[in-house]
Amino acid sequence: MAEKKPFVTLAQAKDIIADVPTPFHLYDEKGIRENARLMNQAFSWNKGFKEYFAVKATPNPYILKILQEEGCGVDCSSYTELLMSEACGFSGSDIMFSSNETPAEDMRKAYELGANINLDDLTHVDFLRQVAGIPETICCRYNPGGVFTLGNGIMDNPGDAKYGMTEEQMTEAYTRLMALGAKEFGIHAFLASNTVTDDYYPELAGQLFHLAVRLHEKTGAHIKFVNLSGGVGIAYKPDQRDNDILKIGDGVRRKFEEILVPAGMGDVAIYTELGRFMLAPYGALVTTAIHEKHIYKEYIGVDACAANLMRPAMYGAYHHITVLGKEDAPCDHQYDVVGGLCENNDKFAIDRMLPEIDKGDVLYIHDTGAHGFSMGYNYNGKLRSAEVLLREDGSHQLIRRAETPADYFATFDFSPFFQ
Ligand SMILES: *Cc1c(COP(=O)(O)O)cnc(C)c1O
């Protein structure tokens, strides 16, 4: 089994913990930057390429700034994500707004910022016109229906997904948007999540490039970009393979040259909206073992809980765990590693073989850099943790403080109870 290596040692972790108590999410600036550069390199063959980082994966302005410095834009889908992006200096075509069931206020904010708005439904053409206006550049989200297959396997089920429009609706939307003054068009689709294959993006790109040619022929619309959206995954498990982003970029280039270039559409820009691939491996949840328990199973209780990382409880997702300082010890103990919620699904690991864990040991829960902190919640009155950045020079920086009880009670500030 391949090894998964933490990006900090026990000594480094202890140094941070002296400053910021556990639990906290820790991010690796060096890893984030190197990966972002590889991403841009993979698509450097495409003149207009841009990665719009999916803000929902890791909504922290310090992280967004790092990605901005590496040439990324942002993909937002709510009012507050737009506000955070604005505060970081993103505007205009640096922003994709890929929302669904969007309130008028959010749509207006996206319009005011000049974002590339991605419409999720044909009826949203008139909604946008009424609440804000029709911008010159506009995108529509596509849903091909049926099942999405790769080779001989079913990857996902677009026919059951709430997102996007049929091809007929895309055609009608483009025609109507052109009549209302739109000049440049985008196509967007998100058909499979956390894919661990180099074939997903090329296959999706092939379908969207053919669609782009048909839409251009039918409506005369100028297609400015094809947005492959998110869905490129990572190897959460030690025995999984990593995606090869250079291969993926090359696979998309081949489809581009096969389909778009002969159609005279070689000026189409490729956009991506990756969240997980950009951040997940470069974040970890650092937590301390505070209890042990021996009943019908062996338990280790930690000071983090599902409120800090929901994926295992919500999807049964695997997150690898390293006991810092015991990297080379034999994994000869079987544990459930659990948090303190009054919910029996609050388990970071079930029947996991780990080195013997003592109270006070520091556990490093891997790959929490995306959809980790951000999915957190306050159940049982648990407070959100801090976020810490491990800088390239080895120093650390608090990039979000932990919540305090005052934060938890802040929404009662109108009432006499917590004055
Ligand atoms: C969630 C989301 C993404 C990012 O997905 P990942 O799986 O993190 O790559 C991109 N675009 C849209 C519209 C999304 O909703």
The ligand as a Gaussian input file, in Angstrom:
#p B3LYP/6-31G(d) Opt

LIG

0 1
 C      -18.902000      22.216000      -6.042000
 C      -18.713000      22.815000      -7.373000
 C      -17.459000      22.847000      -7.986000
 C      -16.235000      22.207000      -7.368000
 O      -16.356000      20.849000      -7.281000
 P      -15.093000      19.935000      -6.862000
 O      -15.670000      18.584000      -6.742000
 O      -14.610000      20.480000      -5.574000
 O      -14.088000      20.063000      -7.945000
 C      -17.346000      23.477000      -9.195000
 N      -18.406000      24.065000      -9.788000
 C      -19.641000      24.054000      -9.253000
 C      -20.757000      24.724000      -9.946000
 C      -19.828000      23.427000      -8.026000
 O      -21.060000      23.402000      -7.493000

